[in-house]
């Protein structure tokens, strides 16, 4: 069993930043009573602008190790440099995570992966700041290729100019759902604190994540959120965390008590991921069609070739019947795609001919 599947849901909680020894120990004492799987705290804080609090570094690791020993609670931190990994191991961290701003850089992720070779520690990978599932998967695969056996993904939303529903980051739920579809064995943990940016929305986003079959939650928790040194608006008190956790429902599959609206939204999100894939595939097909058109132009071949269309009708019709779909429906769809391909090839040919110098 994966480290991240040891509880349902798998809960990570703690302050955005390890501010002082007293704050870390007092918060850990409270969080430890809630039965969470990992205590979290930022040790190195990659801030957007200079001059902001950027973490206490190695001193904070001393506090976290002390909290671990005092309250028998495992802890996790974010790492961004190979030396961070070395220090995390030295101070007996139980897991680490790679942040969104690091995930976006494959060169840096590879440096971290190289530092993890031969190391036995669970690793979580946050989604990159932009909604790029291939980049996210690539970072996860780099860590796995380093030999890390326990890997999880963290969904913290995506940066944008117009966050949805008043959230700090765009949830863009189809992206993590698509990751789950491609990698069903991979644990996906939702970070509703960074998605919402507002403590009053965390419970709502947490339940939605569990309804989307996420495996766990990472919720920022502070003894006095309003006076937190970083991200004050999105942190909850331990007492509020207890309320949120006690009110959550975690479902492995659809159940009778699951509302029709929840089922409907989940299925719509799955459909959205498939629609995105269909559009991506059509775009790739059109790109290849354009290349075929260039070859036809160079060889002075006609753009429309009836024999090729008959082949498409035969192959797609047969495939439709294999999949128990209407043959007429699939052929009608491909007729639209084929017509668009021919239109595009003719347009490209006309541009090429007009660009040739006149004799």
N, C-alpha and C positions, 0 to 999 in steps of 0.2 A: 504494500500500500504506500502511496506517495505521502510524504510528510504533510502535504497540504490537504490531504483527504482524511486526516486523522480525526476530524470533527466536522459536523454539519450543522450550521455553517462554521467555517474556520474564521475566527475573529482575531483581528490585530487592532490594538488600541494603545494610545499614548499621546503625548504632546507633539506638536509640530516640531518644536525644538527643545533640546535639553538645555535649559537656561541656567539652572544652579543645581548644586548637589541636593539641597533641601527640596527643591521642586521635583526633581527626578525621584527621590526616595519617597516623598509623600504621595506622588501620583501613582507610583508603582504599587505602594501599599494598598491604595484604593482599587486600582485596576485588577490586582491579583485576586481580590475577593469576587470578581465577576466571572471567573473561569475562562478568561480569554486564553488563546493559544500562544500569542506573542505580544510582548510589550514593545512599542515602537517609540523612537525619539530621533529627531534630526541632530546629527553630530557635526556634519559639514553641510551648510546651507547654501546652495547655488542661487544667489539672489539676482533679480533682474537688473538692479542698479547698484553701483558701489555706495558704500556708506551705510547699508542696511546690516542688521545683525547676521553674520555668516557662520554662526556656530562656535562651539567651544572646543571642537577637535578632540584631541587625546584626553583632555581632562574629563570631558563628558563620558568617554568610554570607561573611565575609572568609576564614575558614578553609576553607570548602567551595570557594570559587573558587580558592584556592591549591591545594587537593588536585586539582581538575579540571585545572589547568595542569601540575602536577607529574607526575601519573599518567595523564593523558589519559583521564579517566573522567568521564562525564556524571553530573550529580547532580540530585536532586529534593527538594523540601521541601513541607511542609504550609503552606497559607495560610488565614487566617480573616478577614482584613480587606483592603480595597482597598489600603492602604499596604503590606501584605505583598507583594502582587503587584508593586507598583512597585519595591520593594527586590529582589525575586527577579529581576526583569528587569535591574536595575542591576548585580547581582552574577552575571549570566550563568547563571542556573539553566536547565537544559535541559527541565524539566517541573515541574509543580506538582500537588499533590493537595488536595482539599477533604475535611476530616475528617468523621467520623460526627456529631459534635455540631454541626457547621455545616450539614450536609446536611439535618438535621431542621428547619431554619428557612428557609422559602422566601424570606422578606424578605432574610436575610443572603446567601443564594445569589444572589439577584437583584443585590444590591450588588456581589458579586464578578463576576457576569456583565457588569454595566455597566462595570466596570473593565477587563474583558478585550476589550471591543470594539476592533477594530483591532490586536489583539495576536496574534502568531503563536507560540504555545507549547502543547505538548501538556498536556492536563489530565485528571487522574483524579478520579473522584468516589466516595468511600466510601459504603457503604450507611448510611442513618440508623440510630440506635441501636435503633429499634423496627422490627419486620418489616413495613414498609409499602412494597410495590413501587411503588405510584403515586407516593409521595413521592420515592423513589429515581429513578424515571424522570423525574419533573418536574425534579429538580435537573440531571440529565444534559441534558434538553431546553433548560433555561435557558442552560446553557453553550454548547450547539450553536447556539442562536439568536443568541448573541453573535458568531458567526462562527468559533468554534474548530473547526478541521478534524480534529484528532486528539484524540479523547475516549475514555476507557476507564472501566470501572467497577471498583471494588475491593470485594470481599466480605470483611468483617472480622468477620462474625457479629453477633448481636443480643443486647442486654442482657436479662437475665431473672433470676428468683429461683432457678431450678433448671437451670443449664446442663447440657446433655447430655454423657454420657461423661466427666464430670469436667473439661469444658472451661471456660474463663473465660467465653466467650460461646456462645450457642446457634448452631450452624452454620446450622440451618434451610435445608438445601441446596435444597429446592424453590423458594425465593425467587430466588436467582441463576439457577437453571436456567430458571425461568419468564421472567426477564429475557432470557436467551439465546434462548429460544424466540421472544419478541416481537421481539428485536433481534439476529438471528443475525450481523450484521456487526460488532457491538460487541465489542471485546476485554474480557474479564472476568478480572481478576487476583485471586487468592486471597491473603489475609493470614493464614496459619496461626499466626503469632505471637500475634495478638490473639484469634483463635478459640480456640486451646488454652490460652494463658496459661502453658504449661509446655513447656520446651525439649525434653523427652523425647518429646513427642507431635507435634512439628512435622513430622517425616519422614512419619509416618502420615497426617496431615491433608493434607500437600502432595501425596502420591500420590493420595489420594482426590480432591482437587480436579482433578488432571490426568485421572484416570479419568472425572470428570464433564465433561471437555472444556473446562476452564478454559484460558485462554491464557497464564497466567503466574503468578508467585508474588512476594510481597513478604515477605522474611524478615529480621527484626531480628538484626543481627550486631554483636557487641561483643568487643573484645580480652580483656576480663575481665568476663564477664557478672555474676558474683556481686557485683561492686563497682560495677555500673552505677548511675547517679543516678536512673534511672527504669525501671520494668518489668524489673527484673533477672531475674526468674524465667523470662521468655519469650524471652530472647536467647540466641543460640548463638555460639560462637567461629568465626572464619573457617575453622579446620581442620574443625570439625563441619559447617559449611555446605558445604564441599567434598565431604564424605562424603555429605551429603543429596542434593546435586545430582547426584553421580555415580551414585547409586542409583535415581534417578527414571526412570520410563518415561513418555514423552509420546506419546499416540496421537491422530492426527487422526480416525480412525474405528475401528470395531471391527476387530480383527485376530485371526488364528488363535491367537496366543499370549496373548490376553486371556482370563482365566479366566471361566468361566461365572458365578461369583459376582459378578465385577465387572460383567459385562454385565447380570445380573439386577438388581443394585442401581441401575445407571444407568437402566434401563428403569422400575423401580419409582419412582424419583425423578421421572421424566417423567410417569408416571401420576398421582403425587400432585399435581403441579401442575395437571393437567387436572381431577382430582377437586375441587380447591379452586375452580377456575373454575366447574365445574358447580354447586357449592353456592352460590357467589356469584350465579350467574345465576338459580338457583331462588329465592333470597332476593329478588332484584329482581323476579322474576315474581310472587311472593307479595305484595310491596308494591303492585304495580300491581293485582293481583287485589283487594286490600283497598280500593283507591281505587274500583275498579269496583263493589264491593259497596256503598260509601257512596252512589254515584250511584244504584244500584238502589233503595236504601232511600229516598232523597230523592224518587225518581220513583214510589215504591210499586210497583216491578216485582218479579216473583218472582225468588228467588235462583237457582234452577236453571232453565236455559233449554235444552231439548233441541236446538233448532236450532243453538245455539252449540256444543254438544258434538259434533254431527254435523260441523260445520265443522272442529273440531279433529281429529277422527278422520280426515277426508279429507286435510287438509293434512299432518299428521304422518305418516300412512301413506304418502302419496306421496313425502314427503321421505325416509322410511326406505328405500323401494325405490330411489330415486335414489342413495343412499349404500350400496346393497347390504347393508342390514340387514334383519332379520326385521321385517315389518310388524306381526305379532302382538305381538312383544316391545316395540316402540316404543309401540304403542297401549296395552299393559298398563302401561308406565311412565307414560304421560300420564294414564291412568285414575286412577292413584294421586295424581298431581299435581292433577288436576281435582277429585277427591274432597276433598283437603286444602284446595283453594281454596274449595270450597262450604262445607266445615265452618267455615273461618275467617270467611267472609262471614256465615254464619248466626249465629256467635258474636258477631261485631261488631254485627249487627243487633239481637240480643237485648239486648246491653249498651246500645245506643242507645235502644231502646224502654223499658228499665227506668229509664234516666236521665231520661226525660221526666216532667214533673210530672203526677201523677194528677188527672183531672178530677173 
